[in-house]
Amino acid sequence: MQHQVVSRDEWEAAREQLLIKEKAQTRARDALAAERRRMPWMAVEKAYVFDGPEGKASLLDLFAGRRQLIIYRAFFEPGVHGWPEHACIGCSLGADQVANLAHLNARDTTLVYASRAPQADIARLKARMGWEMPWYTITDSFDADFGVNEWHGHNAFIRDGERVCRTYFINSRGDEAMGTTWSYLDMTALGRQEAWEDSPEGTPQSRPYKWWNWNDSYVPGAAPDPEWIAVSDAGEEAFRNSDARAKT
C-alpha cells in the first residue's frame, strides 16, 4: 500500500489539524446527548411480563431497584441464524462489547438483555460465551410495542416509584457505538450525572471523575475515595495547563 511518510513534526501538525475536527465532533455529541435529556417521556401503560432466572418479572422488576433501565433486544430464538448454539452474530458481537456493569449501576442505571429464547437456553448461551449481563425472556408484545420485534435496539426507561416511562430509543447503526459505560449513560434521561453536563434542572449531578471506582469497590452512598480525589484533581489541573499552553 502506498502512503505518504513524513517527519515527526509534520505528523504532529497533521494530527493537530484533525484534532480540531475530533473536538468539534465531541462537542456535537455532548450537545446531542443534552437534547436527549430534554426529550419528552412516553408513559408505559401496559403491564409487561418477562421470564427471568428467578421466575416471572415485571418491567418494573427489571430496574432492580435503580432509577433507570436500558433494555437491549437481542435475537436469540428459533429461526435466528446460529440457533440453538448461538445468538445472532451481530447481537453477539455487541454483547462482547458490554463494559463491566458495576460502573453503570453506580449511576443508578441497569442494563439488561431480552430475547424470546427460554431461560434454560439463555443460561447455557451466557455460560458458553462468558456474558454476565442480566438476560430475560420476552413473553408478550414488548418487542413489537417498542420497535424491536424485527430488528435489534436499545430502549431506555426511567421510573418514578412504580410509574415507568420510555425516554429514548437507539437502533440500527446507532447500536454499533453501544457497549461502553459512557454510551449507555449518554442515551439516558439523566446522562452521566456530572456537573459539566447541560441537563434539565433537578438532574442529579456530581463532579466528574470523583464517582469512579474499581468495579469491586462501589458502595452505595459512600463518599469518594479521598486519595482518588487528589489524584484526579491533579490530573484535571494538568489537562487545564496543557490546554492553556496549547492556546498561547
C-alpha positions in Angstrom: 0.0 0.0 0.0 1.4 3.4 -1.0 1.1 6.1 1.6 2.8 9.4 2.5 5.5 9.1 5.1 6.5 12.3 6.9 8.7 13.5 9.8 7.6 13.7 13.4 6.9 17.4 13.2 4.8 17.0 10.0 2.9 14.1 11.6 2.1 16.2 14.7 0.9 19.1 12.6 -1.4 16.9 10.6 -2.7 15.3 13.8 -3.4 18.7 15.3 -5.5 19.7 12.3 -7.5 16.5 12.6 -7.9 17.0 16.4 -9.8 20.2 15.7 -12.5 18.2 13.9 -12.4 15.5 16.5 -13.1 18.0 19.3 -15.9 19.6 17.3 -17.4 16.1 17.0 -17.1 15.5 20.7 -18.9 18.8 21.5 -21.6 17.9 18.9 -22.0 14.5 20.6 -22.4 16.2 24.0 -25.0 18.6 22.6 -26.9 15.7 21.1 -26.9 14.0 24.5 -28.2 17.2 26.1 -31.1 17.2 23.7 -31.9 13.6 24.6 -32.1 14.6 28.2 -34.8 17.1 27.2 -36.8 14.6 25.2 -40.5 14.2 26.3 -41.2 10.9 28.1 -43.7 8.3 27.0 -45.7 6.7 29.7 -45.7 2.9 29.7 -49.3 1.8 30.1 -49.1 -2.0 29.6 -48.1 -4.5 32.3 -45.3 -6.4 30.6 -44.2 -9.8 31.9 -40.8 -11.4 31.4 -39.3 -14.7 32.4 -36.1 -14.4 34.4 -33.7 -16.7 36.3 -35.9 -16.4 39.3 -39.3 -16.6 37.6 -41.8 -14.1 36.3 -40.7 -10.4 36.3 -42.4 -7.2 35.5 -40.9 -4.3 33.6 -40.5 -2.5 37.0 -38.7 -5.6 38.4 -36.1 -5.3 35.6 -34.9 -1.9 37.1 -33.5 -3.9 40.1 -34.4 -1.0 42.3 -32.5 1.6 40.3 -34.0 4.7 38.7 -33.1 4.0 35.0 -33.2 0.9 32.8 -31.8 0.1 29.4 -33.1 -3.0 27.6 -31.3 -4.4 24.6 -33.4 -6.7 22.4 -31.0 -9.4 21.3 -32.1 -12.0 18.8 -31.7 -15.5 20.3 -34.6 -17.8 19.5 -35.8 -20.4 17.0 -35.4 -19.1 13.4 -32.4 -16.9 14.2 -29.1 -17.8 12.5 -27.0 -19.8 14.9 -29.9 -21.2 17.0 -29.6 -23.0 19.3 -25.9 -22.9 19.8 -25.5 -19.2 19.2 -27.4 -15.9 19.2 -27.4 -13.6 16.2 -23.8 -12.9 15.2 -24.4 -9.1 15.3 -26.1 -9.2 18.7 -23.3 -11.5 20.0 -20.6 -9.0 18.8 -22.5 -6.3 20.7 -22.7 -8.5 23.8 -18.9 -8.9 23.7 -18.5 -5.2 23.9 -20.6 -4.7 27.1 -18.5 -3.0 29.8 -18.5 -4.1 33.4 -21.9 -3.2 34.7 -20.7 -2.1 38.1 -19.9 1.4 36.7 -23.3 1.8 35.1 -25.1 0.6 38.2 -23.2 3.2 40.2 -25.1 5.8 38.2 -28.4 4.3 39.3 -28.8 2.6 35.9 -29.5 -1.1 35.0 -28.7 -2.8 31.7 -30.5 -6.0 30.7 -30.7 -8.1 27.5 -34.0 -9.6 26.4 -34.8 -12.3 23.8 -37.6 -14.8 23.1 -35.4 -17.8 23.9 -36.3 -19.8 27.1 -34.3 -19.1 30.2 -32.5 -22.5 30.1 -31.2 -21.7 26.6 -30.2 -18.2 27.7 -28.3 -19.5 30.7 -26.5 -22.1 28.5 -25.6 -19.4 26.0 -24.3 -17.0 28.6 -22.1 -19.7 30.2 -20.7 -20.6 26.8 -19.9 -17.0 25.7 -18.8 -15.6 29.1 -21.6 -13.0 29.3 -22.7 -11.8 32.6 -25.5 -9.2 31.9 -29.0 -10.0 33.2 -31.0 -11.6 30.4 -34.7 -12.0 30.3 -37.2 -13.8 28.1 -39.9 -11.7 26.3 -43.3 -13.4 26.8 -45.7 -10.8 25.3 -45.8 -7.8 22.9 -43.0 -5.9 24.5 -40.7 -6.3 21.4 -43.5 -5.2 18.9 -44.6 -2.3 21.1 -41.0 -0.9 21.4 -39.8 -1.3 17.8 -37.6 -4.4 18.3 -39.7 -7.2 17.0 -37.8 -7.4 13.7 -34.5 -5.7 14.5 -32.2 -5.1 17.4 -32.3 -1.9 19.5 -31.8 -0.3 22.9 -34.8 1.2 24.8 -34.2 3.5 27.8 -36.7 3.9 30.6 -36.9 5.8 33.8 -39.1 5.2 36.8 -40.7 7.4 39.5 -41.9 5.0 42.1 -43.9 2.5 40.2 -44.5 4.8 37.2 -42.4 3.9 34.2 -41.7 6.0 31.2 -39.8 5.4 28.0 -37.2 8.1 27.4 -35.2 7.2 24.3 -34.5 4.5 21.6 -31.4 3.7 19.7 -31.2 1.0 16.9 -29.6 0.2 13.6 -26.1 1.7 13.2 -26.6 3.5 16.5 -26.2 0.2 18.2 -22.6 -0.1 16.9 -21.4 2.6 19.3 -23.0 1.0 22.4 -21.2 -1.0 25.0 -19.2 1.5 27.0 -20.4 3.0 30.3 -20.5 6.4 28.6 -22.5 5.3 25.5 -25.2 3.8 27.8 -25.3 6.8 30.1 -25.4 9.3 27.2 -28.7 7.7 25.9 -30.4 8.1 29.3 -32.6 10.9 30.6 -30.1 11.5 33.5 -27.0 11.3 31.4 -23.6 10.9 33.1 -24.9 12.9 36.0 -21.8 15.1 36.0 -21.7 18.8 36.8 -20.3 19.8 33.4 -23.3 18.5 31.5 -26.1 20.7 30.2 -29.0 19.0 31.9 -32.6 19.9 32.9 -32.9 21.5 36.4 -33.2 18.8 39.1 -31.0 16.3 37.3 -28.6 14.7 39.9 -25.1 15.7 39.2 -21.7 15.4 40.9 -18.1 16.3 39.9 -16.6 14.3 37.0 -14.1 11.5 37.8 -14.8 11.6 41.6 -17.5 8.9 41.5 -15.3 6.4 39.6 -14.1 3.4 41.4 -12.8 -0.1 41.0 -15.5 -2.4 39.8 -15.4 -4.4 43.0 -15.3 -1.4 45.3 -18.5 0.6 44.8 -20.5 1.2 48.0 -23.9 2.9 47.5 -23.9 6.3 49.3 -20.3 6.2 50.2 -18.1 9.3 49.8 -15.5 9.2 47.1 -12.0 7.9 47.9 -10.1 11.0 49.2 -6.8 9.7 47.6 -8.6 9.3 44.3 -9.9 12.9 44.6 -6.4 14.2 45.0 -5.1 12.1 42.0 -8.0 13.2 39.7 -7.7 16.8 40.8 -4.0 16.8 39.8 -4.9 15.2 36.5 -7.6 17.8 35.8 -5.1 20.6 36.6 -2.5 19.1 34.3 -5.0 18.9 31.5 -6.0 22.6 32.0 -2.4 23.7 32.0 -1.8 21.7 28.8 -4.8 23.3 27.1 -3.6 26.8 28.2 -0.2 26.2 26.8 -1.6 25.0 23.5 -3.6 28.2 23.1 -0.6 30.5 23.7 
